[in-house]
């Protein structure tokens, strides 16, 4: 008689593995907290002190400080999703622009320390590259949703040109340009809002576009 198949026992979570994961996250968060305070150099001793662990434990979990920086940046990019809220996709244009700019300004200012650290990485990991692409693609799709009614007014091909322009003035490159040029957060947000309104104004008279 055929014996019934025995069910494999449920796997019990490995406590040591979980503790290791929590420690790695604590160390990465310690580096992020230093980044948020404006630090640009991260001696292992300072990161260990901030994390409340030993220097030896830092290098037990990370091969070197570059790998730790890479992990911390990837963690910050993952945290970005929690900062995103739904935006209005209909209603008056002014309200949609205001909501978009408020969210973008807040997120871009928050992500700046990690973004600057990422630029210093010689060889960002595949995880960092993938997370960055995901964030940029998501931001572009959000623009398409928020300004769909304006984009669809334009002749074929012109909508993509407008979307490229909107993307350029609402992503980190433009924000960092304004902030590093001496604008405070409020002034940089106004510059973004003015730029978005100016670009969208072309949709009010699409027949005036060159080649129309």
C-alpha positions as CSV (number, residue, x, y, z in Angstrom):
1,X,0.0,0.0,0.0
2,X,1.3,3.4,-1.0
3,X,2.4,5.5,2.0
4,X,0.9,9.0,2.2
5,X,3.2,11.8,1.4
6,X,4.6,13.3,4.5
7,X,4.2,17.1,4.7
8,X,7.5,18.9,5.1
9,X,7.6,20.7,8.4
10,X,7.1,24.5,8.3
11,X,10.3,26.4,8.3
12,X,11.0,28.2,11.6
13,X,12.5,31.6,11.0
14,X,16.1,31.6,11.8
15,X,16.5,34.1,14.7
16,X,20.2,34.7,13.9
17,X,19.4,35.6,10.3
18,X,16.7,38.0,11.4
19,X,18.9,39.6,14.0
20,X,21.6,40.0,11.3
21,X,19.1,41.7,9.0
22,X,18.0,44.1,11.7
23,X,21.6,44.9,12.5
24,X,22.4,45.7,8.9
25,X,19.4,48.0,8.6
26,X,20.4,49.7,11.9
27,X,23.9,50.4,10.5
28,X,22.5,51.6,7.2
29,X,20.1,53.9,9.0
30,X,22.9,55.3,11.0
31,X,24.7,56.3,7.9
32,X,21.5,57.8,6.5
33,X,21.1,59.8,9.7
34,X,24.6,61.2,9.3
35,X,23.8,62.0,5.6
36,X,20.7,63.9,6.7
37,X,22.7,66.0,9.1
38,X,24.9,67.1,6.2
39,X,27.9,64.8,6.7
40,X,29.9,63.9,3.6
41,X,32.4,61.5,5.1
42,X,31.6,58.4,7.1
43,X,34.4,56.9,9.2
44,X,33.4,53.5,10.3
45,X,33.9,54.5,14.0
46,X,31.2,57.3,13.6
47,X,28.7,55.1,11.9
48,X,29.3,52.4,14.5
49,X,28.8,54.9,17.3
50,X,25.6,56.2,15.8
51,X,24.3,52.7,15.3
52,X,25.2,51.6,18.8
53,X,27.4,48.7,17.6
54,X,31.1,48.0,17.4
55,X,33.3,48.9,14.5
56,X,34.1,45.2,14.1
57,X,30.4,44.5,13.7
58,X,30.1,47.0,10.9
59,X,32.7,45.2,8.9
60,X,31.2,41.8,9.8
61,X,28.1,42.9,7.8
62,X,29.7,45.0,5.1
63,X,32.9,44.3,3.1
64,X,33.8,48.0,3.2
65,X,32.3,51.5,3.6
66,X,31.5,51.7,-0.1
67,X,29.2,48.7,0.2
68,X,27.6,50.2,3.3
69,X,27.0,53.4,1.4
70,X,25.5,51.5,-1.5
71,X,23.2,49.6,0.9
72,X,22.1,52.8,2.7
73,X,21.3,54.6,-0.6
74,X,19.3,51.7,-1.8
75,X,17.4,51.7,1.5
76,X,16.6,55.4,1.1
77,X,15.3,54.9,-2.4
78,X,13.1,52.1,-1.1
79,X,11.8,54.5,1.6
80,X,10.9,57.0,-1.1
81,X,7.6,55.1,-1.8
82,X,6.3,56.0,1.6
83,X,6.7,59.7,0.8
84,X,4.4,59.5,-2.3
85,X,0.7,60.4,-2.0
86,X,-2.0,60.3,-4.7
87,X,-2.2,63.5,-6.8
88,X,-5.3,65.0,-8.4
89,X,-5.7,64.0,-12.1
90,X,-8.6,66.3,-12.9
91,X,-10.0,69.6,-11.8
92,X,-8.4,73.1,-12.3
93,X,-4.9,73.1,-13.6
94,X,-3.6,75.4,-10.9
95,X,-4.7,73.0,-8.2
96,X,-3.0,70.1,-9.9
97,X,0.3,72.0,-10.4
98,X,0.3,73.2,-6.8
99,X,-0.2,69.6,-5.5
100,X,2.5,68.2,-7.8
101,X,5.0,70.9,-6.9
102,X,4.4,70.6,-3.1
103,X,5.1,66.8,-3.3
104,X,8.1,67.1,-5.6
105,X,9.7,69.8,-3.6
106,X,9.3,67.9,-0.3
107,X,10.6,64.7,-1.7
108,X,13.5,66.1,-3.7
109,X,14.8,68.1,-0.7
110,X,14.5,65.0,1.4
111,X,16.4,62.8,-1.1
112,X,19.2,65.3,-1.8
113,X,21.7,64.0,0.7
114,X,21.4,60.4,-0.5
115,X,21.4,61.6,-4.1
116,X,24.7,63.4,-3.6
117,X,26.2,60.4,-1.9
118,X,25.1,58.2,-4.8
119,X,27.0,60.5,-7.2
120,X,30.2,59.7,-5.2
121,X,29.8,55.9,-5.7
122,X,32.2,54.6,-8.2
123,X,30.2,51.5,-9.0
124,X,26.6,51.7,-7.8
125,X,25.0,48.3,-7.3
126,X,22.4,46.8,-9.6
127,X,19.9,47.3,-6.8
128,X,20.7,51.1,-6.7
129,X,20.5,51.4,-10.5
130,X,17.2,49.5,-10.6
131,X,15.7,51.5,-7.8
132,X,16.8,54.8,-9.4
133,X,15.3,53.8,-12.8
134,X,12.0,52.8,-11.0
135,X,11.8,56.2,-9.3
136,X,12.4,58.1,-12.5
137,X,10.0,56.0,-14.5
138,X,7.3,56.4,-11.8
139,X,7.8,60.2,-11.7
140,X,7.4,60.5,-15.4
141,X,4.2,58.3,-15.5
142,X,2.8,60.5,-12.7
143,X,3.3,63.6,-14.9
144,X,1.4,61.9,-17.7
145,X,-1.5,61.1,-15.3
146,X,-1.7,64.5,-13.7
147,X,-1.5,66.5,-16.9
148,X,-3.2,64.1,-19.3
149,X,-5.9,66.6,-20.4
150,X,-3.2,69.1,-21.4
151,X,-0.9,66.6,-23.1
152,X,-3.7,65.2,-25.3
153,X,-4.5,68.6,-26.7
154,X,-1.2,68.7,-28.6
155,X,-0.6,67.5,-32.1
156,X,1.0,64.1,-32.5
157,X,4.6,64.1,-31.2
158,X,4.3,67.4,-29.4
159,X,2.9,65.7,-26.3
160,X,6.1,63.8,-25.9
161,X,8.1,67.0,-26.2
162,X,6.0,68.7,-23.5
163,X,6.3,65.7,-21.2
164,X,10.1,65.8,-21.6
165,X,10.1,69.4,-20.6
166,X,7.9,68.8,-17.6
167,X,10.1,65.9,-16.6
168,X,13.2,68.1,-16.8
169,X,11.9,70.8,-14.5
170,X,10.4,68.5,-11.8
171,X,13.2,66.1,-11.2
172,X,16.2,66.3,-9.0
173,X,18.6,67.8,-11.5
174,X,16.6,71.0,-11.7
175,X,15.9,71.1,-8.0
176,X,19.6,70.8,-7.1
177,X,20.4,73.5,-9.6
178,X,18.1,75.9,-8.0
179,X,19.1,75.0,-4.4
180,X,22.8,75.1,-5.1
181,X,22.4,78.4,-6.9
182,X,21.3,79.9,-3.6
183,X,17.5,79.6,-3.6
184,X,15.9,78.5,-0.4
185,X,13.3,75.7,-0.5
186,X,10.3,78.1,-0.9
187,X,12.0,80.0,-3.8
188,X,13.0,76.8,-5.5
189,X,9.5,75.5,-5.3
190,X,8.2,78.7,-6.8
191,X,10.7,78.4,-9.7
192,X,9.4,74.8,-10.3
193,X,5.8,75.9,-10.2
194,X,6.5,78.8,-12.6
195,X,8.3,76.5,-15.0
196,X,5.5,74.0,-15.0
197,X,2.9,76.6,-15.7
198,X,4.9,78.1,-18.5
199,X,5.4,74.8,-20.2
200,X,1.7,73.9,-19.9
201,X,0.6,77.2,-21.3
202,X,1.5,76.0,-24.8
203,X,-1.5,73.6,-24.6
204,X,-3.9,76.6,-24.5
205,X,-2.9,77.6,-28.1
206,X,-1.5,74.4,-29.7
207,X,-2.0,75.9,-33.1
208,X,0.7,78.5,-32.3
209,X,3.4,75.8,-32.1
210,X,6.1,76.0,-34.8
211,X,5.2,73.7,-37.6
212,X,1.5,73.5,-36.7
